[in-house]
Amino acid sequence: MAGSKEIRTKIKSVENTRKITRAMEMVAAAKMRKSQQRMRAARPYAEKIRQVAAHLSHANSEYSHPYLVKRDAVKNVGIILITSDKGLCGGLNTNVLRMALAQMKQFEAKGTGIRVTPIGNKGFSFMSRIGAKIESHLIGLGDTPRIESMIGTVKVMLDAYVAGEVDAVYISYNHFVNTMKQEPVFEQLLPLSGENLNAEGSGSWDYIYEPDAQAVIDEMLLRYVESLVYTAVSENQAAEQSARMVAMKAASDNAKAVIGELKLVYNKARQAAITKEISEIVGGAAAVS
C-alpha cells in the first residue's frame, strides 16, 4: 500500500485537475449558448437566400448556372471538411473524420480523384498525415467565425468546380441536434440538388435583372453556397462546445470519484499506521513489565 504522503499528493493532484475541468466546463457552457444563438441567427438568412436562389434558378430558363448542372462523369470530387481547431471535445472530430475517410475510400475504390479543403486544425492535421491532396485550408477561426474569413478558402474549391477540375463538391461537418447529441454529416454541396433549391411556387416568379440575368444569378448562387458553408461551420461550433461541455463534466465527475477512492485508501493507510504504533507501544510496555 502506498504511503500516506504519496496518497495525499495524488489527492491534491486530482483535485487540481478537477478544478481545471470544472472551469473548462463552465467556459464551454457559456460559449455553447453564444454559438447556439449565432447558429439560430444564421438560419433565417440561409432560408431566405435559399428561397431567392430557387426563384432565380426557375425564373430564368435561358441561362443555367454551372452550380445547377449535373455532370455525366464524375472523375474528381472536392470535399470541404469542417472540424474544430482544439481538442478535448470527446469523439466529435473522430466521428466526422471517420465518416469522411470512409467516403474517401469509396471514391478511391471507383478511381475518383479527391481534393480536400479542411476548415479547422484537426481536419487539416489529419488530412496532412494521410497524404490527401489539400486544395486550400483554413485554421484559427476563433469563437466567432465570420463569413468574410472563409470566402477565400471556400472560393478556391468553388473555382475548381466551375473550371471543371472537380465534378462534385461535398461538405462534411457535425450537425447540432441537441446538447447531448451531435451527428456527423456528409452531404453534396455542388451541383445544387433540387431538394436544396425547392421553393413553393418558384415557377411563377420572374424578375427584371440589372445589369443582366447572368450576373445576378452568378452572384446570388455564389452567396447561397457560401451561406451553406457558414451555416455548417456555425452548426459544427455549436456541436463542438456542447461536446466539450459534456466531456469536461464527465471528467469532473470521474475526478470526484477518484478523489473519494483515494481518500478511502488514505484513511485505511492512516488507520493501519495508528494500529501499528499502538501495537508497538503495547508490546514495548509488556516487555518492560
Number of C-alpha atoms within 10 A of each C-alpha: 8 9 12 16 10 11 18 14 11 16 20 13 12 19 17 13 15 21 13 14 21 19 15 19 23 14 14 22 19 14 20 23 14 17 24 21 13 18 21 14 13 17 15 11 14 18 14 12 20 23 19 18 26 22 22 22 21 20 17 16 8 8 12 14 13 17 20 15 13 14 12 7 8 15 17 19 22 27 26 26 25 28 27 26 21 14 14 15 20 17 15 24 23 15 17 23 22 12 15 23 14 12 14 20 13 12 17 13 9 11 12 15 17 20 21 24 25 28 25 21 20 21 27 24 12 13 19 13 9 9 8 15 14 16 18 18 20 19 16 12 16 12 15 12 16 13 14 10 11 19 17 14 18 21 15 14 23 23 12 18 21 13 11 14 17 23 22 24 24 17 22 25 32 28 23 23 12 12 17 11 13 22 16 20 16 19 11 16 20 22 18 18 14 10 7 13 20 15 16 10 10 18 14 9 14 12 10 7 11 9 8 9 16 16 11 14 20 16 11 18 23 16 17 21 22 20 21 19 22 21 22 21 28 29 24 27 31 29 30 32 27 29 25 24 28 19 19 23 19 16 18 23 15 14 20 15 12 16 19 13 13 17 16 12 17 21 14 14 17 14 12 12 14 12 12 12 12 12 12 12 12 11 11 11 10 9 8 6 5
